[in-house]
């Protein structure tokens, strides 16, 4: 584990004071209130299936992650119900759009088209490849709405090019942009190293590729346990997908598996706090 910002040894509730973005504050409040650092990635083919998964896992999560362009039956009614569930079950919505174009284009992709992502997603993310213009283009739309942005600093797939200097430049880009909109990173490790962080800075690190069983899939995904992510690598939020909603045994089995991951993630967080 690289040297982390010391706030990783501070409870989520006490890290709120380091943030100005409404979505970052909301995430930390929910994590503390529900005792969960679990995000579930709902990577199913239909909006109907997605809502079924959300109803089963919602009580155990701080965040639901979607890929809205996967759904064959996407409608405004789906979004209306997803937003309603987010309020009822107390979680934020993270649309994993991975924007990757010039500023003008991403501002249109974020605000317009069929999905109108900025109107309902608390949080989204972007690749840093296009340069700082991508942050400016998204902030133009999302910041007035209180939305948050994550930058992809690292990925969980084998052979990812998001390593080394790329990761370091991504972190620097976030620092230069300020923290009113960019609230953290998708990463496998702490990218906000103690020797790079500025006083008062705190970023949320969200790590995909988490699993309690198998170590990978046939398409290059690599899995780590909640403890490896939270204690060893310093992640703040663990992102789990098929490992939860793909479990056999029906509705209750999915609920139980989500709760099992919540417990494992929270236990790891408490262990991390104990290290101070």
N, C-alpha and C positions, 0 to 999 in steps of 0.2 A: 504493500500500500504506500503510495506517495504521501508526502507530508501534507495533511489536510488543514484546511482552515480550522482554527480552534473552536468555532461555533458548532462543529459537528459533535462536540462533547457537551453541548448545551441542549436542554430539552426543546422540542419543537415550539412549545408555547413561548419560550423566552427568545426565540429567533425571530418572532414576529416584528420586534422593534427594529430590526435591521432592514425591513422591507417597506416600500411605499406602494407597490403595485397591489391593487385590490384582489386580484386572483391569487397572488402569492400568499397574501394574508389569509384569504379564505381557505386555501389548501392547508396551511399550518394549523389554523383553528380547527378544521375538520379532523385532521390527523390526531390532534391532542384530545379533542372531544370524543371521538369514536375509538381511540387507541388502535389506530390502523395506519400502516404505511403501504398498504396494498392497492395497486391499480390493476384492474382486469382489462385486458385487451380483447375486445369482442370482434373477432375476425371471422364472422360467419357470412353466408351469402345473401341473407335476406334481412330486412328490417324487422320482420315479424320474429325471426329467430333471435335477433339481437335484443329485442325487448324482453323476450323470455329469459335470456341469460341475465340481463340487467336486473330483472325482478328477483332472480335467485341469488345473485351475488351482492346486490346493492347494500345490504345491511353491513357487510364486512369490509367495504372498500372506502377509500378516500377519493377515488377517481375511476371513471370509466373511460377507456380509450376506444375510439372508433376509427374506422376507415370508411367514410361515407360513400366513396366511389365504388366500393365492393357491392353494396346493396342493390339487388335487381329491382326491388320494389320501393325505392326511396321516394318519400312524399313529405310535404310539409307536416302532415298529420303525425308522421313518425317523429319528427323533431319536436313537435308539441308534446307528445307523450314522453319522450326522452327527457326533455326539460322538466316536465311535471315530476317524473320519477327522481330526477336529481335533487329536487326540492324536498320531496317526500322522504327519500332515503338518505339525504345529506351527503352528496358527493359532487365533485366538479366533473365537467365534460371536457375531455381532451381529444380533439380531432387530429389524428396523426397524419397530417396532410403532406409533411415534408416538402414544403415549397422550395423551389430550386431555380427561379428565373429572375429576370431583372425586376427592379422595383416597381415599375409601372404595371407590368404583367401580373406580379403577385398581388398587388393591391386589388386588381380586378378579380383574380381568382379567389381571393379572400372574401370579397364583399358581394360578388355577383354570381351569375350563372345559376345553375339548378340548385346548388347546395347552400349558397349564401352563408358560408361557414361563420363569419364574424358575428352573425346575428344570434347564434346559439352556443357556440363552443367557447367555454371559458379560456381554453388553452389550446395553442397549436404549436407547430414546430417548423424549422426550416434548416436546410443545408446552408453552410457558409460559403460554398463555392463561388456564387455570384459576387461576393464582396458585401460591404456594408449597405449598399443600396437596397438589398433585400430586406434588411431590418427597417430601414426608413419607409419602404413601400408598405410593409405590413403594419408598422406603427401608425402610419397615417390613418389606417382604418381601425385597427384594434385598440390603440391606446385611449382614444376618447370614450370607448365602451368599457374600459377597465379590464380588457383582456390581457393575457400574458403570452409570452413567446419563449420557447426553448430552442436552443441551437444544438444541432447534431454534432457533437464533438467526437464521439466514438460510436461504433455500432457493434452488435453482438454476433454478426455473421462472420464466418471464417473468410479470411482474405480481404477484409475491409481495408480500404485505402485511407480511412479516417484515423490516422495514427500519427505519432511524432509531431513534426512541425505543423502539420495540418491542424491537429488538436490544439496546439499552443496558439496558433494564429486565430483559431475560432474563439478561444478564451479571450484573447486580446481584443478581438472585434466586439465581444460582448461588453468588456470593460469600457471601451471607447464609446459605445452606444449609450451607456448609462443604464440604470436599473429601473426606470419607470415602466419599461415594457419587457425587456429581456430579464427573465427571472431565474434562468438556470439552463441546464444542459441534459441532453440524452448522452449518457456516457457509461463506461464500464468501471471507471475509477474516479477519484476526485481530480478534477481538472483545475480546481481553484486551490492550487498549492500554496502553502503558507508563505513561500518566498515570492509569490506573484500577487497575492491578494492585497487589497488596500484596506485601510482601517474602516470599519463599518460595513464592509461588503459581505454579503452572504448569498450564496446561490444554491438552488435546489438541484440535486443530482438525481436523475431518474434512470434506472437501469432495467432494460429489457432482457429477455433471455434467462428467466428465472424458472427453475424447476426443482422439485423434490425427488424426482425419479430419474428418468432417462437424461443422458448428457448431450443429446443433440438430435437433429433430424436429417433427412436425406438431402435437404436443400441448403445445408451449411449453417443452420441455426445451432448455436452452442448454448448450453444451459449451465447456470450456476445456482447453488442453493441460496435461500434468503440470507443465511449467516455469512456466506462468502461475499455477497453483495453489500450487506449493511455493516458488518463488523470488519471484514478484511479490506473491502474496497471503499467503504464510507458512503454508500448510496443512501439517499433519503427516502426514495420511493422505489419499491420493487414492482416490476410490470410482469404479470403472468397472463397467459392466454389459454392455449389448448390444455395446459396442465390442470386447469380448473373446469372449464366448461366442457372439455372433452372426456371427462371421467365417466365411466359406465355406472349405471344404477339409478338414472332418472333425476328428477328435480331435487329431491332431498340430498342425493349424493353430491350434486353440484354445490348446494348450499353448504354442506359439511366440508367439502374440499376448499371452498373459499374461506371458510372460518379457520380451517387448519393452516392455510397460508397466512391469514391475518395473524394468528397466534405466533407462528414461526417468525414472521417479519417483526412483530412487536417485541418478541423475546430477544431477537438479535439487536434491536434498537436499544433495549434496556441494558443489554450486555455492553454495547458500545458506550453508553453513558457511564457505566460503572468503571470504565477504563480511565476516567479522569482522576 
